[in-house]
């Protein structure tokens, strides 16, 4: 019988914190201006969405 793997708080919350920070960067950059700021905003907001879609598609298989 194998023992269950125990994860620490840093391992559990690493990716949600990074994705939340990236989302915050995207939202804040959308407020600052146009052109480059808009591109940064779209990029920063698209990555968490892409990760979500990827994880949902992997789980569905």
C-alpha positions, -999 to 999 in steps of 0.1 A, spaced: 0 0 0 15 33 -10 12 65 10 -6 95 -5 16 122 -17 15 153 4 20 187 -11 29 219 7 11 252 3 37 265 -21 32 236 -44 -6 238 -43 -9 276 -48 21 283 -71 1 282 -104 -30 299 -92 -9 328 -78 10 331 -111 -22 331 -131 -38 356 -108 -8 379 -110 -9 376 -148 -46 385 -148 -40 415 -126 -12 427 -149 -36 423 -178 -64 443 -161 -41 470 -149 -24 474 -183 -58 478 -199 -64 509 -178 -31 526 -187 -33 533 -223 -35 522 -259 -14 504 -284 13 486 -265 -7 485 -233 -36 470 -251 -14 443 -266 0 435 -232 -35 434 -218 -47 410 -244 -16 388 -241 -18 387 -203 -55 379 -202 -53 353 -229 -27 331 -212 -49 322 -181 -78 315 -204 -57 293 -226 -45 274 -195 -81 269 -184 -92 256 -218 -62 233 -219 -68 219 -184 -105 213 -192 -97 195 -224 -71 173 -207 -95 164 -179 -123 156 -204 -102 128 -220 
